[in-house]
Amino acid sequence: MYRKIIHIDMDAFYTSIEQLDDRSLKGKPVVVGSDEKRGVIAAASYEARSFGIKSSMSSTIAKQKCSKLIFLKPRFNRYKEISLKIRNIFFEYTDIVEPISLDEAFLDVTTNKKNIILASDIAKKIRSRIKNNIGITASAGISINKFTAKVATEINKPNGQKTIHPNYIEKFLEEMPIHKFYGIGKITSSKMNNYGIYKGLDLKNKSLDFLINKFGKQGFGFYKIVRGIQNNPVNPNRIRKSIGSEKTFSKDISKV
């Protein structure tokens, strides 16, 4: 029996909360981050994104792209408060919830508390509850494993959802540009391009021996994923293995 996995991702979570709490910010280009010379954008509203502004971008560059950009300091306690409310909505449908961050999570609804047959219906109900009860929007991806559900979420963002049926997973992955595969970053994507791998089908046409030779242990993972084989269960007790942090220096310490 196939699993029924939902990936829920809040739309522009931090800035959506800021626009929710301050209605005067609605429809305006808003970012969470520092507006200082060496500042960095932590999150950007969709209005800001329309100017090409995105997270991790230099604040100086962001201001050059949009002179009317509104900078706000992060309020992590508020973001955590909203995140917990959203998680409580998840728990009304299933206890098998794996939070990835404050604004996204995987849900296994193969067996669910509401006895709803279609996972897509559960996703619609959850997104509706978030919108009506909290006031912000979420997007969802639905499939038989976490990888495909995660990728599917991006297709109809913002405020949409996409189901990848098990019969169409391989075709879906074959047509997908390799840089959109979850877990394949810029460096790996560029390396794959050097080997003539631009889409999932190109990756699928490479032998297991080739992929292991060129990408080591990751090669075996790539071989399975492009064939829709991913058996990692939704883990509600996942242990955090790393903590990321960044520091911006007042002056350049090296030249790239």
Solvent accessible surface area in square Angstrom, and as a share of the most:
residue,aa,sasa,rsa
1,M,213,0.95
2,Y,132,0.50
3,R,84,0.31
4,K,67,0.28
5,I,2,0.01
6,I,0,0.00
7,H,1,0.00
8,I,1,0.00
9,D,18,0.09
10,M,6,0.03
11,D,4,0.02
12,A,10,0.08
13,F,6,0.03
14,Y,44,0.17
15,T,0,0.00
16,S,20,0.13
17,I,0,0.00
18,E,12,0.05
19,Q,16,0.07
20,L,25,0.12
21,D,62,0.32
22,D,64,0.33
23,R,155,0.57
24,S,70,0.45
25,L,17,0.08
26,K,100,0.42
27,G,55,0.53
28,K,90,0.38
29,P,22,0.14
30,V,0,0.00
31,V,0,0.00
32,V,0,0.00
33,G,10,0.09
34,S,48,0.31
35,D,76,0.39
36,E,122,0.55
37,K,164,0.69
38,R,87,0.32
39,G,8,0.08
40,V,51,0.30
41,I,2,0.01
42,A,53,0.41
43,A,15,0.12
44,A,2,0.02
45,S,2,0.01
46,Y,70,0.27
47,E,55,0.25
48,A,0,0.00
49,R,99,0.36
50,S,92,0.59
51,F,99,0.41
52,G,39,0.37
53,I,2,0.01
54,K,123,0.52
55,S,61,0.39
56,S,82,0.53
57,M,25,0.11
58,S,39,0.25
59,S,0,0.00
60,T,50,0.29
61,I,81,0.41
62,A,0,0.00
63,K,82,0.35
64,Q,141,0.63
65,K,88,0.37
66,C,5,0.03
67,S,110,0.71
68,K,164,0.69
69,L,18,0.09
70,I,50,0.25
71,F,39,0.16
72,L,43,0.21
73,K,171,0.72
74,P,57,0.36
75,R,95,0.35
76,F,94,0.39
77,N,128,0.66
78,R,59,0.21
79,Y,0,0.00
80,K,104,0.44
81,E,75,0.34
82,I,4,0.02
83,S,5,0.03
84,L,105,0.52
85,K,98,0.41
86,I,6,0.03
87,R,54,0.20
88,N,92,0.47
89,I,9,0.04
90,F,8,0.03
91,F,77,0.32
92,E,66,0.30
93,Y,10,0.04
94,T,3,0.02
95,D,90,0.47
96,I,71,0.36
97,V,3,0.02
98,E,5,0.02
99,P,43,0.27
100,I,48,0.24
101,S,50,0.32
102,L,50,0.25
103,D,40,0.21
104,E,30,0.13
105,A,2,0.02
106,F,10,0.04
107,L,0,0.00
108,D,14,0.08
109,V,0,0.00
110,T,33,0.19
111,T,114,0.66
112,N,15,0.08
113,K,104,0.44
114,K,100,0.42
115,N,129,0.66
116,I,32,0.16
117,I,135,0.69
118,L,103,0.51
119,A,8,0.06
120,S,25,0.16
121,D,49,0.25
122,I,1,0.00
123,A,0,0.00
124,K,113,0.48
125,K,97,0.41
126,I,0,0.00
127,R,36,0.13
128,S,52,0.34
129,R,69,0.25
130,I,0,0.00
131,K,101,0.43
132,N,116,0.59
133,N,91,0.46
134,I,23,0.12
135,G,23,0.22
136,I,8,0.04
137,T,31,0.18
138,A,1,0.01
139,S,0,0.00
140,A,0,0.00
141,G,0,0.00
142,I,7,0.03
143,S,6,0.04
144,I,31,0.16
145,N,5,0.02
146,K,25,0.11
147,F,9,0.04
148,T,0,0.00
149,A,0,0.00
150,K,32,0.14
151,V,11,0.06
152,A,0,0.00
153,T,1,0.00
154,E,104,0.47
155,I,79,0.40
156,N,67,0.34
157,K,49,0.21
158,P,69,0.43
159,N,83,0.43
160,G,13,0.12
161,Q,30,0.14
162,K,74,0.31
163,T,62,0.36
164,I,7,0.04
165,H,87,0.39
166,P,38,0.24
167,N,118,0.60
168,Y,137,0.52
169,I,5,0.03
170,E,73,0.33
171,K,118,0.50
172,F,40,0.17
173,L,0,0.00
174,E,40,0.18
175,E,97,0.44
176,M,15,0.07
177,P,46,0.29
178,I,3,0.01
179,H,113,0.51
180,K,123,0.52
181,F,5,0.02
182,Y,110,0.42
183,G,61,0.59
184,I,12,0.06
185,G,43,0.42
186,K,179,0.76
187,I,152,0.77
188,T,27,0.16
189,S,11,0.07
190,S,60,0.38
191,K,79,0.33
192,M,0,0.00
193,N,46,0.24
194,N,121,0.62
195,Y,69,0.26
196,G,39,0.37
197,I,0,0.00
198,Y,126,0.48
199,K,102,0.43
200,G,0,0.00
201,L,82,0.41
202,D,43,0.22
203,L,1,0.00
204,K,43,0.18
205,N,111,0.57
206,K,53,0.22
207,S,64,0.41
208,L,56,0.28
209,D,113,0.59
210,F,54,0.23
211,L,0,0.00
212,I,77,0.39
213,N,115,0.59
214,K,67,0.28
215,F,21,0.09
216,G,35,0.33
217,K,196,0.83
218,Q,99,0.44
219,G,0,0.00
220,F,96,0.40
221,G,24,0.23
222,F,16,0.07
223,Y,59,0.22
224,K,69,0.29
225,I,37,0.19
226,V,0,0.00
227,R,56,0.20
228,G,14,0.14
229,I,75,0.38
230,Q,35,0.16
231,N,111,0.57
232,N,87,0.45
233,P,76,0.48
234,V,8,0.04
235,N,58,0.30
236,P,63,0.40
237,N,121,0.62
238,R,120,0.44
239,I,140,0.71
240,R,181,0.66
241,K,196,0.83
242,S,90,0.58
243,I,139,0.71
244,G,75,0.72
245,S,109,0.70
246,E,149,0.67
247,K,152,0.65
248,T,69,0.40
249,F,92,0.38
250,S,93,0.60
251,K,159,0.67
252,D,104,0.54
253,I,132,0.67
254,S,80,0.51
255,K,202,0.86
256,V,196,1.13
